[in-house]
Amino acid sequence: MTTFNLCIVSDSNIIYSGLALYCGVATLSGSLGFEANHEAILGVLKENSDITYTESSGSNSTVTVDSGMISFKNNTCTVTVSLFPPYS
């Protein structure tokens, strides 16, 4: 499968930065799933929602966020978030 660059960051740490196969988020407009070469988009994450992603190795992870935003452009997905403890 084709990968894309995924970076999930908060104001204090990098949660994930690397190649991914998939990233799923809940936005104010509804749930969105991203794979390689997705069209450009900018969105606001739904409060108290989960980000799920699959690393290029096939490992799946979930991060619960307080709030945030997502950008996908030029095969790069950047998610900036405000987190609940223990991440913050």
N, C-alpha and C positions, 0 to 999 in steps of 0.2 A: 504494500500500500504506500501511497505517497504521503509524505509528512509535511508539516508546516512548523514555523517557529512559534512557540508559545511562551509567553512571559506573564506570570501572575505575581504581582508585587503589592505590598502594603507600604505605608510610610516608613516602616522600620525594618522590613526584611523582604527578601526574595523567596517566595513560596515555591515557585517552580520556574525554571528557565531552561528550555531545551526543545528538542523535536517532539512533536505530538502527532497522533493519528486522528484525535477527536477532542473537541471541547464543547461541553453543553452548559448553557446558562439559562436562568430565568430573568427576563427583562420586563420592564413595565408594559411592553407590547405583547408579551407572551414568551414561550420557551423557544430557544434557538439552539441549533446544533451546527458546529463548524468542522469542516474537513478541509484538506488542502485545496488551495485555489478558490476559496469561497469569494464571492463578490464583496466589495468594500462595504463596510457597515460601521456605524457608531451607535452605541446604545447604552442606556442606563439600566443597571441591574436592579432587580426587585429586592427590597429590603428583606433581610433574614432568609436568604436563599442559598442554594448549593451550587458550586461550580464542580462539574465532573469532567475529568479529562483522562485520556489514554496516552501514555508515553509511547515513544516509538518502539520500546521493548515489548509493549502489550500490557504493561502494568497499569491498572486503573486506580485512580485516586479521587477523593472528594474533599472539598474545602467549603465550610460554611462561612458565609460572609454577612456582615451587617449591611453593607451597601457598596456601591462601586460603579464602574463603567467599563465598557469593552469596546475595543477597536480592532477591526480586521482589515488589513490593506497590504497588498504586495506579498501575500502568503505569510504574513506575520500577524499574530493575534496577541494583543496586549490587554491585560485585564488589571486595572488598578482598583484596589479594594480597601475597605475599612473592615478590620477583623475583630472577632470576639476573642477573648483569652482562650487558649494559651498562646496563640500566635502573636498577639499584639505586644 
